[in-house]
């Protein structure tokens, strides 16, 4: 009986090299695929956020005029734009109005929004319908809200003064034409617009609080106010942080509402950093000064954006 032996050829060096490189190629392909998904977002951010931000910073150090759009010449003028803006008394007034407007709006929106969130956390007939109706101010464009409220608050033909005159409380209050009343009126209108956002976010946070905590507090004899202070507020703290920081970032740069209501007047009583940027850039055509005020506004928003990210990171740990 003859036994035949089959010799299996040894793998070639090329096959060994190919087999060793397969994991590397696979990792490379995965990495390229990952960057392929991320690239559109990166390009979008660079084009529509990165470039305008850098261009605005550069413009604040240039003598940028309407002539520049035709000639392309924008000579470097150092810190002249910055010193001009900071020495202007209107900048300090606009900064103060921005702080008052932002603080007043946040306080009113948060307090009323939290009260409504607690109220709607109870079950009663037409709960969902009423919550949907309260969302309407948030859904209406801000310019439309500003125009409607300008008609309502008109001193001579406004609905509010007509109603106050009908019930005998006087009907000649200059809501938008008095320097002492205009800023308060703008704050009240912005509170009306921002209440739904606060209510929705806080209502969602209240739904995540375990009911057992309230039952335990009730068994310990805690009153409703004590339960709210010792259970609701501590458990709602992460949501409160998000609401206040996002509210600040959206309120501090409001422009369209103020332009629709008062256009920064009367006598610059409602001039904020946002409206001052608009006035410098598109009314006085001083684009360098407008860029400076815009950079200050961006810097303020960036500080609170960092605070927001750190707060989220801390709560996530």
Secondary structure, DSSP 8 states (H G I E B T S, - for coil): ------------HHHHHHHHHHHHHHHHHHHHHHHHHHHHHHHHHIIIIIHHHHHHHHHTTB---TTHHHH----B-TTHHHHHHHH-HHHHHHHHHHHHHHHHHHHHHHHHHHHHHHHHTS--TTHHHHHHHHTHHHHS-HHHHHHHHHHHT-TTT-HHHHHHHHTTS-S---TTTSTTTHHHHHHHHHHHHHHHHHHHHHHHHHHTS-HHHHHHHHHTT--HHHHIIIIIHHHHHHHHHHHHHHHHHHHTT--HHHHHHTTT-STTTT--HHHHHHIIIIIS--HHHHHHHHHHHHHHHHHHHHHHHHHHHHHH-
